[in-house]
Amino acid sequence: METQLGWPVFAFAGLFAFLLLLTSNHPAYGYFVDELGYLACAKRLAFGHVDHPPLAPMVLAINRSLLGDSLPAMRLLPALCGAGTVLSAAWMAQRLGAARFAQLLAALCVSVAPVYLGVFSIFSTNCFEVLLWSLTLAVLLELSRSEDARLWWRVGLLLGLAVSSKHTSVALVAAIVLALPLSPLRRHLLDRQLWFGAALALIVVLPNLAWQIQHDWASLEFYRNVDREANVSTSVLEVLDEQVGSFNPATFPVWASGLFFLLFAARGRAYRLVGCSVVPAAATAWAGVRICRSPSRGSRNSRWSGSGPSFATTATHRASSICSRRANRQKRVKKLSARVRKVVAGLRKLTNPPRLARPRAETPMLACRATMLLGFPMLLPDEFVCLRPEAPRSSRGRRLEARGRAKRDRSNRRRLPRFA
């Protein structure tokens, strides 16, 4: 398993942020209507506002003091949130043991989803909500994998910031609280680290909670009025159909398989707490039917967007593990076939020993020439071979060889016995 993300993942996230900035700052477009409201709230900070919590205006106020009120400076924040969401998806895949290809696939599934292209193109509370949900699920996934109770501090901090960014994040907190006793992490209910994290989340949310109490829960009254007067009535099936289009129909099988792995697969049992993030969206869709006795109201595409990266991550990890198992299986088959071939070759050598070639005797040059000169070539057996040096290639070498051969022949004639 790789210990860190590779540079292609960071390059892909940077390219995604650059393209978001390039398209959202086109001269044909200007400020979105909600962005003007956030600018007004950033000029008059408070611990709460009627239509949203205080985190987004506070971040925008810091951005204004550093970069100004220009549109590119304002759109820089959602682009950075988009890059952070892409990196969180790739990081979750890496922590699950996925290869670099699966990490890039998880990042690609996040970057081509229309819901994220819209959320990260304008400044709003949604961009911070999606990023904080992704980071929370990433920490929960690492907590499920390592069972390090100290990570509850980070979970509490991120949940507190998520609620301070958008009040709908309370649904994520409720889902985690309800699913924790049913998950393998229920043993942490007796660990003080979990309760320290819960206290930290409460401390982060406490200023906005005090503001709501002071102003007679003004945000709740605002949400009820919007749900009654502004939202469009949609059925549950229409909501599900919108989710398929929001996450891109081409990549929706990846999201769906990841959701199935987190909620129903036996191997994903350890990560049930991460899969429970889909519960808030499902509860939002069914609440209108059961409580209002009418088609659900207020079911927006962005309700599912926070939990999306975790689904893409698990699906790409699953695909990567299948590919790696196939590659390992092929390697094992190749090694086994090579060993079988070696065993068969060894058995052939044992059953059919090779025939040894008859050695060819080598006759010294002197004896060979003497026999030829005497006129008895038939005395030499066929297996005898006269050792003759190869003729040199150059003319000078051939002349020297001929002289040497003639000299040896003359000396050999002198030594032969004379017959009467």
For each residue, the residues with C-beta under 8 A, 3 or more apart:
1: 94 97
2: 5 6 94 99 100
3:
4: 94
5: 2 9 10 87 90 91 94 103
6: 2 9 10 100 103
7: 10 11
8: 11 12 100 104
9: 5 6 12 13 87 90 100 103 104 107
10: 5 6 7 13 14 87
11: 7 8 14 15
12: 8 9 15 16 86 90 104 107 108 111
13: 9 10 16 17 83 84 86 87 90 107
14: 10 11 17 18 83
15: 11 12 18 19
16: 12 13 19 20 82 83 86 107 111
17: 13 14 20 21 79 80 82 83
18: 14 15 21 22 79
19: 15 16 22 23
20: 16 17 23 24 75 78 79 82 117 120 121
21: 17 18 24 25 72 75 76 79
22: 18 19 25 26
23: 19 20 26 121
24: 20 21 29 75 78 79 121 122
25: 21 22 29 71 72 75
26: 22 23 29
27:
28:
29: 24 25 26
30: 71
31: 35 36 71 74
32: 35 36 122 123 124
33: 36 37
34: 37 38 122 123 124
35: 31 32 38 39 74 122 123 124
36: 31 32 33 39 40
37: 33 34 40 41 51
38: 34 35 41 42 56 57 60 123 124
39: 35 36 42 43 60 64 69 74
40: 36 37 43 44
41: 37 38 44 45 46 49 52 57 60
42: 38 39 45 57 58 60 61 64
43: 39 40 61
44: 40 41
45: 41 42 54 57 58 61
46: 41 49 54 211
47: 54 207 208 210 211
48: 53 54 207 208 211 212 215 218 219
49: 41 46 52 53 54 57 219
50: 218 219 222
51: 37 219 222
52: 41 49 56 57 125 166 167 219
53: 48 49 56 125 163 164 165 166 167 208
54: 45 46 47 48 49 57 58 164 207 208 211
55: 58 59 125 128 161 164 165
56: 38 52 53 59 60 123 124 125 128 165
57: 38 41 42 45 49 52 54 60 61
58: 42 45 54 55 61 62
59: 55 56 62 63 77 128
60: 38 39 41 42 56 57 63 64 74 77 123
61: 42 43 45 57 58 64 65
62: 58 59 65 66
63: 59 60 66 67 73 74 76 77
64: 39 42 60 61 67 68 69 73
65: 61 62
66: 62 63
67: 63 64 70 73 76
68: 64 73
69: 39 64 73 74
70: 67 73 74
71: 25 30 31 74 75
72: 21 25 75 76
73: 63 64 67 68 69 70 76
74: 31 35 39 60 63 69 70 71 77 123
75: 20 21 24 25 71 72 78 79 121 122 123
76: 21 63 67 72 73 79 80
77: 59 60 63 74 80 81 123 127
78: 20 24 75 81 82 119 120 121 122 123 124 127
79: 17 18 20 21 24 75 76 82 83 120
80: 17 76 77 83 84
81: 77 78 84 85 120 127 128 130 131
82: 16 17 20 78 79 85 86 111 116 119 120 127
83: 13 14 16 17 79 80 86 87
84: 13 80 81 87 88 131 134 135
85: 81 82 88 89 110 116 120 130 131 134 309
86: 12 13 16 82 83 89 90 107 110 111
87: 5 9 10 13 83 84 90 91 107
88: 84 85 91 92 131 134 135 137 138 309
89: 85 86 92 93 106 107 109 110 134 309 310 312 313
90: 5 9 12 13 86 87 93 94 103 104 106 107 313
91: 5 87 88 94 95 138
92: 88 89 95 96 106 137 138 141 309 310 313 314
93: 89 90 96 98 102 103 105 106 313 316 317 320
94: 1 2 4 5 90 91 97 98 103
95: 91 92 138 141 142 145
96: 92 93 141 145 313 314 317
97: 1 94 317 320 321
98: 93 94 102 103 106 313 316 317 320 321
99: 2 102 103 320 323 324
100: 2 6 8 9 103 104
101: 104 105 320
102: 93 98 99 105 106 316 317 319 320
103: 5 6 9 90 93 94 98 99 100 106 107 316
104: 8 9 12 90 100 101 107 108
105: 93 101 102 108 109 254 312 316 319 320
106: 89 90 92 93 98 102 103 109 110 309 312 313 315 316 317
107: 9 12 13 16 86 87 89 90 103 104 110 111
108: 12 104 105 111 112 251
109: 89 105 106 112 113 248 251 254 255 312 315 316
110: 85 86 89 106 107 113 116 308 309 312
111: 12 16 82 86 107 108 116 117
112: 108 109 117 248 250 251
113: 109 110 116 117 246 247 248 251 305 308
114: 117 118 245 246 247 248
115: 118 119 246 247 301 302 304 305 308
116: 82 85 110 111 113 119 120 130 305 308
117: 20 111 112 113 114 120 121
118: 114 115 121 122
119: 78 82 115 116 122 124 126 127 130 302 305
120: 20 78 79 81 82 85 116 117 127 130
121: 20 23 24 75 78 117 118
122: 24 32 34 35 75 78 118 119 127
123: 32 34 35 38 56 60 74 75 77 78 127
124: 32 34 35 38 56 78 119 127
125: 52 53 55 56 128 129 165 166
126: 119 129 130 166 302 305
127: 77 78 81 82 119 120 122 123 124 130 131
128: 55 56 59 81 125 131 132 161 165 166
129: 125 126 132 133 162 165 166 168 169 302 306
130: 81 85 116 119 120 126 127 133 134 302 305 306
131: 81 84 85 88 127 128 134 135
132: 128 129 135 136 158 161 162 165 169 306
133: 129 130 136 137 162 169 172 277 305 306 307
134: 84 85 88 89 130 131 137 138 306 309 310
135: 84 88 131 132 138 139 158
136: 132 133 139 140 155 158 159 162 172
137: 88 92 133 134 140 141 274 277 306 307 309 310
138: 88 91 92 95 134 135 141 142 309 310
139: 135 136 142 143 151 154 155 158
140: 136 137 143 144 155 176 273 274
141: 92 95 96 137 138 144 145 271 274 310 313
142: 95 138 139 145 146 148 151
143: 139 140 146 147 148 151 152 155 185 273
144: 140 141 147 183 184 185 270 271 273 274
145: 95 96 141 142 270 271
146: 142 143 151
147: 143 144 185 188
148: 142 143 151
149: 152 188 191 193 194
150: 153 193
151: 139 142 143 146 148 154 155
152: 143 149 155 156 188 191 193 194 196 197 198
153: 150 156 157 193 196 197 200
154: 139 151 157 158 197
155: 136 139 140 143 151 152 158 159 197 201
156: 152 153 159 160 196 197 198 199 200 201 204
157: 153 154 160 161 197 200 201 204
158: 132 135 136 139 154 155 161 162
159: 136 155 156 162 163 169 172 173 176 201
160: 156 157 163 164 200 201 202 203 204 205
161: 55 128 132 157 158 164 165 204
162: 129 132 133 136 158 159 165 166 169 172
163: 53 159 160 166 167 169 170 173 201 204 205 208
164: 53 54 55 160 161 204 205 208
165: 53 55 56 125 128 129 132 161 162 169
166: 52 53 125 126 128 129 162 163 169
167: 52 53 163 170 219 223
168: 129 171 280 303
169: 129 132 133 159 162 163 165 166 172 173 306
170: 163 167 173 174
171: 168 174 175 279 280 283 284
172: 133 136 159 162 169 175 176 277 280 306
173: 159 163 169 170 176 177 201
174: 170 171 177 178 280
175: 171 172 178 179 276 277 279 280
176: 140 159 172 173 179 180 273 276 277
177: 173 174 180
178: 174 175 181 182 276 279
179: 175 176 182 183 272 273 276 279
180: 176 177 183 185 186 188 189 273
181: 178 186 189
182: 178 179 186 272
183: 144 179 180 186 272 273 276
184: 144 187 269 270 272
185: 143 144 147 180 188 273
186: 180 181 182 183 189
187: 184 190 191
188: 147 149 152 180 185 191 193 194
189: 180 181 186 194
190: 187
191: 149 152 187 188 194 195
192: 195 196
193: 149 150 152 153 188 196 197
194: 149 152 188 189 191 197 198
195: 191 192 198 199
196: 152 153 156 192 193 199 200
197: 152 153 154 155 156 157 193 194 200 201
198: 152 156 194 195 201 202
199: 156 195 196 202 203
200: 153 156 157 160 196 197 203 204
201: 155 156 157 159 160 163 173 197 198 204 205
202: 160 198 199 205 206
203: 160 199 200 206
204: 156 157 160 161 163 164 200 201
205: 160 163 164 201 202 208 209
206: 202 203 209 210
207: 47 48 54 210 211
208: 47 48 53 54 163 164 205 211 212
209: 205 206 212 213
210: 47 206 207 213 214
211: 46 47 48 54 207 208 214 215
212: 48 208 209 215 217 218 219 220
213: 209 210 216 217
214: 210 211
215: 48 211 212 218
216: 213 221
217: 212 213 220 221
218: 48 50 212 215 221 222
219: 48 49 50 51 52 167 212 222 223
220: 212 217 223 224
221: 216 217 218 224 225
222: 50 51 218 219 225 226
223: 167 219 220 226 227
224: 220 221 227 228
225: 221 222 228 229 230
226: 222 223 229 230 231 298
227: 223 224 230 231 297 298
228: 224 225 231 297
229: 225 226
230: 225 226 227
231: 226 227 228 297 298
232: 297
233: 294 295 296 297
234: 238 239 242 295 296 297 299
235: 238 239 295 296
236: 239 240 285 286 289 295 296
237: 240 241
238: 234 235 241 242 295
239: 234 235 236 242 243 285 296 299
240: 236 237 243 244 285
241: 237 238 244 245
242: 234 238 239 245 246 299 301
243: 239 240 246 247 301 304
244: 240 241 247 249 252
245: 114 241 242 248 249
246: 113 114 115 242 243 301 304 305
247: 113 114 115 243 244 251 252 255 304 308
248: 109 112 113 114 245 251 252
249: 244 245 252
250: 112
251: 108 109 112 113 247 248 254 255 312
252: 244 247 248 249 255 256
253: 256 257
254: 105 109 251 257 258 311 312 315 316
255: 109 247 251 252 258 259 308 311 312 315
256: 252 253 259 260 311 315
257: 253 254 260 261 315 318
258: 254 255 261 262 310 311 312 313 314 315 316 318
259: 255 256 262 263 275 278 311
260: 256 257 263 264 265
261: 257 258 264 265 267 268 275 314 315 318
262: 258 259 265 268 271 272 274 275 278 310 311 314
263: 259 260 268 272 275 278
264: 260 261 268
265: 260 261 262 268 269
266: 269
267: 261
268: 261 262 263 264 265 271 272 275 314
269: 184 265 266 272
270: 144 145 184
271: 141 144 145 262 268 274 275 314
272: 179 182 183 184 262 263 268 269 275 276
273: 140 143 144 176 179 180 183 185 276
274: 137 140 141 144 262 271 277 310 314
275: 259 261 262 263 268 271 272 278 310
276: 175 176 178 179 183 272 273 279
277: 133 137 172 175 176 274 280 306 307 310
278: 259 262 263 275 281 282 304 307 311
279: 171 175 178 179 276 282 283
280: 168 171 172 174 175 277 283 284 303
281: 278 284 285 303 304 307
282: 278 279 285 286
283: 171 279 280 286 287
284: 171 280 281 287 288 296 298 299 303
285: 236 239 240 281 282 288 289 296 299
286: 236 282 283 289 290 296
287: 283 284 290 291 292 296
288: 284 285 291 292 294 295 296 297 298 299
289: 236 285 286 292 293 294 295 296
290: 286 287 293
291: 287 288
292: 287 288 289 296 297
293: 289 290
294: 233 288 289 297
295: 233 234 235 236 238 288 289
296: 233 234 235 236 239 284 285 286 287 288 289 292 299
297: 227 228 231 232 233 234 288 292 294
298: 226 227 231 284 288
299: 234 239 242 284 285 288 296 303
300: 303
301: 115 242 243 246 304 305
302: 115 119 126 129 130 305
303: 168 280 281 284 299 300
304: 115 243 246 247 278 281 301 307 308
305: 113 115 116 119 126 130 133 246 301 302 308
306: 129 130 132 133 134 137 169 172 277
307: 133 137 277 278 281 304 310 311
308: 110 113 115 116 247 255 304 305 311 312
309: 85 88 89 92 106 110 134 137 138 312 313
310: 89 92 134 137 138 141 258 262 274 275 277 307 313 314
311: 254 255 256 258 259 262 278 307 308 314 315
312: 89 105 106 109 110 251 254 255 258 308 309 315 316
313: 89 90 92 93 96 98 106 141 258 309 310 316 317
314: 92 96 258 261 262 268 271 274 310 311 317 318
315: 106 109 254 255 256 257 258 261 311 312 318 319
316: 93 98 102 103 105 106 109 254 258 312 313 319 320
317: 93 96 97 98 102 106 313 314 320 321
318: 257 258 261 314 315 321 322
319: 102 105 315 316 322 323
320: 93 97 98 99 101 102 105 316 317 323 324
321: 97 98 317 318 324 325
322: 318 319 325 326
323: 99 319 320 326 327
324: 99 320 321 327 328
325: 321 322 328 329
326: 322 323 329 330
327: 323 324 330 331
328: 324 325 331 332
329: 325 326 332 333
330: 326 327 333 334
331: 327 328 334 335
332: 328 329 335 336
333: 329 330 336 337
334: 330 331 337 338
335: 331 332 338 339
336: 332 333 339 340
337: 333 334 340 341
338: 334 335 341 342
339: 335 336 342 343
340: 336 337 343 344
341: 337 338 344 345
342: 338 339 345 346
343: 339 340 346 347
344: 340 341 347 348
345: 341 342 348 349
346: 342 343 349 350
347: 343 344 350 351
348: 344 345 351 352
349: 345 346 352 353 354
350: 346 347 353
351: 347 348
352: 348 349
353: 349 350
354: 349
355:
356:
357:
358: 383
359:
360: 383 384 385
361: 381 383 384 385
362: 384 385 387
363: 367 368 380 384 385 386 387
364: 367 368 387
365: 368 369 386 387 388
366: 369 370 412
367: 363 364 370 371
368: 363 364 365 371 372 380 384 386 387
369: 365 366 372 373 386 409 412
370: 366 367 373 374 412 416
371: 367 368 374 376 377 379 380
372: 368 369 375 377
373: 369 370 412 413 416
374: 370 371 416
375: 372
376: 371 379
377: 371 372 380
378:
379: 371 376
380: 363 368 371 377 384
381: 361 384
382:
383: 358 360 361
384: 360 361 362 363 368 380 381
385: 360 361 362 363
386: 363 365 368 369
387: 362 363 364 365 368
388: 365
389: 401
390:
391: 397 398 401
392: 397 398 400 401
393: 397
394: 397 398
395: 398 399
396: 399 400
397: 391 392 393 394 400 401
398: 391 392 394 395 401 402
399: 395 396 402 403
400: 392 396 397 403 404
401: 389 391 392 397 398 404 405
402: 398 399 405 406
403: 399 400 406 407
404: 400 401 407 408
405: 401 402 408 409
406: 402 403 409 410
407: 403 404 410 411
408: 404 405 411 412
409: 369 405 406 412 413
410: 406 407 413 414
411: 407 408 414 415
412: 366 369 370 373 408 409 415 416
413: 373 409 410 416
414: 410 411
415: 411 412
416: 370 373 374 412 413
417:
418:
419:
420:
